[in-house]
């Protein structure tokens, strides 16, 4: 519609120069029709102007119509885009909720697995200690029975028909001495061994029940640390443990290597691995610093080294004795547990976590004093 109006407007504009040739107003001498021609020209100009106004009004109406249609189209597109945006927002919310739920379930599963593993380790240690105790008791009983058998053999060997042993044949003794005995007699050593064995069989060994009492200062420090767990040594809880347990436990004869071991333990970059009999040492520094299968690198003493350590990714292995390994392992166990607490993987009562920390501190103290399991 706008194209036809524009074309009409262009045709009218092209006709305008023809209207512009005005004839002179003064009539010539031989013509009487000139005034009528002027009137006709004036009427044509009015008609042309009205046509132009009509075309302009048509253009304006068409442009207004186009604008209205364009605004309606844009409004519809905007409405569609808003609907799609709302749908995407709802989908994002749903996915974020699913992700949070999965993360929470994963965290709970990890915590439960850690607690179960920790419980299994403690039960295994308890069973192992009970088994070792039973083994020691059985060996003691076997030793006593062997001693008794040896004594009986000695009595039998020393008794002959010509000179019978009166301990084995009480009927040969005088009535005065035989009156004090009833039944079969034994020599003094055998009887005492049997009496002691009988006493051990009858009287059970008392079970030691360990008594515990919470130290108010230590517990308050642990509670304060538990509110915002950190591995910073400046807090009172870790500062005390560093001074009383970690520092002394990792204080070896070789001071420089001891410092490197402490840093590696704190950064969780220390590796301990058993030494295979066929494995040759990988030496990138002097052999004196690394030690060897028969010399500990931390204490400098001649010891049988069944394990070696590597600090970070240096590639240098240092051979360590069982005692040094027990000390390093005790400190590593402590740091592992407090890292689990810091990461929120331990979900127990505060007092139970406190006693577990105290148990790990006791292991560090015992390792520092030289006590370690025989399997080390």
Secondary structure, 3 states (H helix, E strand, C coil): CHHHHHHHHHHHHHHHHHHCCCCCCCCCCCCCCHHHHHHHHHHHHHHHHHHHHHHHHHHHHHHHHHHHHHHHHHHHHHHHHHHHHHHHHHHHHHHHHHHHHHHHHHHHHHHHHHHHHHHHHHHHHHHHHHHHHHHHHHHHHHHHHHHHHHHHHHHHHHCCCCCCCCCCCHHHCCHHHHCCCCCCCCCHHHHHHHHHHHHHHHCCCCCCCCCCCCCHHHHHHHHHHHHCCCCCCCCHHHHHHHHHHHHHHCCCCCHHHHHHHHHHHHHCCEEEEECCCCCCCCCCCCHHHHCECCECCCCCCCCCCCEEEEECCCCCEEEECHHHHHHHHHHHHHHHHHHHHHCCCCCCCHHHHHHHHHHHHHHHHHHHCCCCCCCC
